Amino acid sequence: MGRSVLVAGVSRYLGGRFARLLAEQPGVDRVIGVDVIAPPHDIGRAEFVRADIRNPMIGRIIEQTGVDTVVHMSVIATPVSAGGRTAQKEINVIGTMQLLAACHRAPALRRLVVKSTSAVYGSSPRDPAMFTETQVGKHPPRSGWGKDSAEVEEYVRGFSRRRPGVEVVTLRLANVIGPGIRTSMTDYFSLPVVPSVLGFDPRLQFLHEDDAVEAMRLATLGEAGGVINVAGDGVIGLGQAARFAGRPTVGVPPRLAGLMGSVYHRGGLADFSADQIRYLRFGRCLDTTRMREHLGLDPAYSTRTAFQDFVRTRGLRGPFSPEVVNAVEQQLVARLRPGRRPRAGVVR
């Protein structure tokens, strides 16, 4: 008998991609995707079941299908996509509690995979240069997605203690970026002018969406356990990233950064909580030793190439993009080259 896997959050972009990939893997007999709405994208051979993980019905689905693996990808990053902060909190925290309760009552369950985020570390000037999985941030998240994810991880740790026979792996993903996914960070770097906190150029890490899906596959079908950081190699400065995207930056005084986030949120331009503003001020980077040694993931994209692929596939090209700057530079060099004959009618 092959594996039988339930994927929660299949109607979201990464959840749909993952379910489609997983259904094609040898040794996987059945993939069941659950969500409150039908997937807007192709999920391949995976089956879709309309269900809300906040509802006890999720327990009957897990019991009736006899799945041996549950993959939790239902934590929502932005309140806009959830219908507001209250709904986001309910889906993320209450939904996780119901899902874990259902998993606790499932005798056939052997593995639980949870998609989490590096935002659980928070951001602070006193943080280590690279977070390992055992370290705790000096300023943990106090609101939004990061706080929800920290609570989700706490419930997952409790589940692991109550069901020691179930293998549990939690992936803390860096900011995922790529051609198809939309996040607060992709919206941010797509703005005509990128606001930054005056006097700060934080180090950022990104994870390409292809590598994120591959990390979920390895966590589901492999033998790794525990908490694992997942990110592309290297780092990139915020200013450098903005230049790759061809976007000018404008510095905002630190005291006004929160107001800036509120203005952009209300205008529907980008969704930033106070913790995300701190991230754009102090940055955050991950140690990925366990990712390589335990999960077995060697990312196809570094942080830099992941961001460049996002820029290329989204067609981001502004007056400050490297291509435009290089073209202007070559024209200036050609015009100023010694011995170049002036064109007719031009007086030097």
C-alpha positions in Angstrom: 0.0 0.0 0.0 1.3 3.5 -0.9 1.0 6.7 1.1 -2.4 8.5 1.6 -2.0 12.2 2.2 -4.4 14.9 3.2 -3.3 18.5 2.3 -5.1 21.3 4.1 -5.1 24.6 2.3 -5.2 23.2 -1.3 -6.9 26.3 -2.7 -4.0 28.5 -2.0 -1.2 28.9 -4.6 1.5 26.8 -2.9 -1.0 24.3 -1.5 -2.3 23.6 -5.0 1.1 23.3 -6.6 2.2 21.0 -3.8 -0.9 18.7 -4.1 -0.4 18.4 -7.8 3.2 17.5 -7.5 2.6 15.1 -4.6 -0.1 13.2 -6.6 2.5 12.4 -9.2 5.1 10.9 -6.8 5.7 7.2 -6.9 4.6 5.5 -3.7 1.7 7.9 -3.2 -1.7 6.3 -3.8 -4.0 9.1 -2.8 -3.9 12.9 -2.2 -6.9 14.6 -0.7 -7.0 18.4 -0.7 -9.3 20.2 1.6 -10.3 23.9 1.7 -13.4 26.1 2.1 -13.4 27.0 -1.6 -12.7 25.0 -4.7 -9.1 25.4 -6.0 -8.9 28.1 -8.8 -5.9 26.1 -10.3 -5.3 22.6 -11.5 -4.4 20.2 -8.7 -3.8 17.2 -11.0 -4.8 13.8 -9.7 -5.4 15.1 -6.2 -9.0 14.9 -5.0 -10.8 17.9 -3.6 -13.1 17.9 -0.6 -14.8 21.1 0.5 -14.2 21.4 4.2 -13.4 24.0 6.8 -10.6 22.9 9.2 -12.4 25.0 11.9 -15.3 22.6 11.7 -15.2 19.2 13.5 -16.1 17.6 10.2 -12.4 17.6 9.3 -12.1 14.8 11.9 -14.6 12.6 10.0 -12.8 13.2 6.8 -9.5 12.1 8.2 -11.0 9.1 9.9 -13.1 8.0 6.8 -10.2 8.4 4.3 -7.7 6.7 6.6 -4.9 9.0 5.7 -1.4 8.3 7.2 0.0 11.8 6.6 -1.5 15.3 7.1 0.1 18.4 5.6 -1.0 21.7 7.2 -0.7 24.6 4.7 -3.8 26.5 5.9 -2.1 29.3 7.8 -3.0 32.6 6.0 -0.4 35.3 5.8 -2.5 38.4 5.1 -5.8 39.4 6.6 -7.0 40.7 3.2 -7.2 37.2 1.8 -8.9 35.9 4.9 -11.6 38.6 5.0 -10.1 40.6 7.9 -7.9 40.1 10.9 -10.5 38.4 13.0 -11.2 35.8 10.3 -7.5 35.3 9.7 -7.0 34.6 13.4 -9.8 32.1 13.5 -8.6 30.2 10.4 -5.0 30.2 11.6 -5.3 29.4 15.3 -8.8 27.9 15.8 -8.4 26.0 12.5 -5.1 24.5 13.7 -6.6 23.5 17.0 -9.4 21.6 15.3 -7.1 20.0 12.8 -4.7 18.8 15.5 -7.6 17.5 17.5 -8.7 15.5 14.5 -5.2 14.2 14.0 -5.0 13.1 17.7 -8.0 10.9 17.2 -6.7 9.3 13.9 -5.1 6.0 14.7 -3.7 5.6 11.1 -1.8 8.9 11.2 2.0 8.4 11.1 3.3 11.8 9.9 2.3 15.5 10.3 4.0 18.3 8.2 3.4 21.9 9.1 4.2 24.8 6.9 5.4 27.7 9.2 7.4 30.8 8.7 10.6 32.5 9.7 8.5 35.4 11.0 8.2 33.5 14.3 11.7 34.8 15.1 10.6 38.4 14.9 13.1 41.1 14.1 15.4 43.1 16.4 18.8 44.8 16.2 19.9 42.4 19.0 19.1 39.2 17.0 21.9 36.8 15.9 23.3 37.2 12.4 21.7 33.8 11.5 18.9 32.2 13.4 19.3 28.5 14.2 16.1 26.5 15.0 16.8 26.4 18.7 17.2 30.2 19.1 14.5 32.6 20.1 14.3 36.2 18.8 14.8 39.2 21.1 11.5 40.7 19.8 9.0 38.0 19.0 6.1 38.9 16.8 3.2 40.6 18.6 0.6 40.7 15.9 -0.5 39.3 12.6 0.8 36.2 10.8 4.0 35.9 12.8 2.1 35.8 16.1 -0.4 33.3 14.7 2.4 31.1 13.4 4.1 31.1 16.8 0.8 30.0 18.4 0.4 27.3 15.8 3.9 25.9 16.5 3.1 25.9 20.2 0.0 23.7 19.6 2.0 21.5 17.3 4.6 20.9 20.0 1.8 20.0 22.4 0.4 17.5 19.8 3.9 16.0 19.4 4.0 15.3 23.2 0.6 13.7 23.2 1.2 11.6 20.1 4.9 10.5 20.3 4.3 7.9 17.7 3.5 10.5 15.0 6.5 12.0 13.2 6.2 15.8 13.2 8.2 18.2 11.0 7.7 22.0 11.0 9.2 24.0 8.1 10.0 27.6 8.9 10.1 29.1 5.4 11.8 32.4 4.5 9.7 34.9 2.5 8.6 32.9 -0.6 8.9 34.7 -3.9 8.6 33.7 -7.5 6.7 34.0 -10.8 3.2 33.0 -9.6 2.9 33.6 -5.8 1.6 36.9 -4.4 2.7 38.0 -0.9 3.1 41.2 0.9 6.8 41.2 -0.2 6.0 40.7 -3.9 3.4 43.6 -3.6 6.0 45.7 -1.8 8.7 45.4 -4.5 6.1 45.9 -7.2 5.3 49.4 -5.9 6.3 52.3 -8.2 8.4 53.7 -5.4 9.6 51.4 -2.6 9.5 53.0 0.9 12.2 52.1 3.3 13.0 53.0 6.9 15.4 55.9 6.8 19.0 54.9 7.8 18.4 51.2 7.5 19.2 48.7 4.7 18.2 45.3 6.2 19.6 42.0 5.0 16.8 39.8 3.5 16.5 36.2 2.6 14.1 34.7 0.0 13.0 31.2 -1.0 11.9 30.5 -4.5 8.4 29.0 -4.8 9.8 25.9 -6.6 12.2 25.3 -3.7 9.3 25.8 -1.2 7.3 23.1 -2.9 10.3 20.8 -3.1 10.9 21.3 0.7 7.3 20.3 1.4 7.7 17.2 -0.8 10.8 16.1 1.0 9.3 16.8 4.4 6.2 14.7 3.5 7.9 11.7 1.9 11.3 11.8 3.7 12.3 11.0 7.3 13.3 14.4 8.6 11.7 15.5 11.9 11.6 18.6 14.2 11.9 22.2 13.2 13.8 23.1 10.0 14.7 26.5 8.6 14.3 26.7 4.8 15.8 29.6 2.7 17.8 30.2 -0.4 21.6 30.7 0.0 23.0 34.1 0.7 21.4 37.4 1.5 20.4 40.6 -0.3 20.1 44.1 0.9 16.7 45.9 0.6 18.3 48.7 -1.4 19.9 46.2 -3.8 16.6 44.3 -4.2 14.8 47.5 -5.1 17.5 48.3 -7.7 17.1 44.8 -9.2 13.4 45.6 -9.5 14.1 49.0 -11.1 12.4 50.8 -8.2 13.6 54.0 -6.6 13.5 54.0 -2.8 12.3 56.8 -0.5 13.4 56.9 3.1 10.7 57.3 5.8 11.7 58.3 9.3 11.4 55.4 11.8 8.7 57.2 13.8 6.5 57.5 10.7 7.1 53.9 9.4 4.1 52.5 11.2 1.9 55.3 9.7 3.4 54.4 6.3 2.3 50.8 6.7 -1.2 51.9 7.7 -1.5 54.1 4.6 -0.4 51.4 2.2 -2.7 48.9 3.9 -5.7 51.1 3.7 -5.0 52.0 0.1 -4.8 48.3 -0.8 -1.2 48.7 -2.1 0.6 46.4 0.3 -0.3 44.6 3.6 2.1 45.4 6.4 1.8 44.8 10.1 3.9 46.4 12.7 6.1 43.3 12.8 6.7 43.4 9.0 7.7 47.0 9.4 10.3 45.9 11.9 11.5 43.3 9.4 12.0 46.0 6.8 14.0 47.9 9.4 16.2 45.1 10.9 15.9 42.2 8.5 16.2 38.5 9.4 18.4 35.6 8.2 18.4 31.9 8.8 20.9 29.2 9.4 20.0 26.4 6.9 22.4 23.6 8.1 19.5 21.3 9.1 17.8 22.0 5.8 20.7 20.4 3.9 21.7 17.8 6.4 18.3 16.5 7.6 15.8 17.6 5.0 18.1 16.9 2.1 17.2 20.1 0.3 19.8 21.9 -1.9 17.9 24.9 -3.2 17.9 25.4 -7.0 17.7 29.2 -6.4 19.8 31.4 -4.1 18.2 34.4 -2.4 19.6 36.6 -5.2 18.6 34.4 -8.2 15.1 33.8 -6.6 14.5 37.5 -6.5 15.9 38.0 -10.0 13.5 35.4 -11.3 10.6 37.2 -9.6 11.7 40.4 -11.3 12.1 38.8 -14.7 8.9 36.9 -14.8 6.8 39.8 -13.4 8.2 42.1 -16.0 9.5 44.6 -13.4 11.5 47.2 -15.4 11.8 50.7 -14.2 14.2 53.6 -14.8 16.5 52.2 -12.1 16.6 48.6 -13.3 20.1 47.2 -14.0 19.3 46.8 -17.8 18.3 50.4 -18.2 21.2 51.7 -16.1 23.7 49.6 -18.0 22.3 50.7 -21.4 22.6 54.4 -20.4 26.1 53.8 -19.0 27.2 52.2 -22.3 25.8 55.1 -24.3 27.7 57.6 -22.1 30.9 55.7 -22.4 30.5 55.5 -26.2 29.9 59.3 -26.4 32.9 60.1 -24.1 35.3 57.6 -25.7 38.5 59.4 -26.8 39.0 59.8 -30.6 35.3 59.5 -31.3 34.4 61.8 -34.2 31.5 64.2 -33.5 28.4 64.0 -35.5 27.7 66.7 -38.1 26.2 69.8 -36.6 27.4 69.1 -33.1 29.9 71.6 -31.6 32.1 70.3 -28.8 
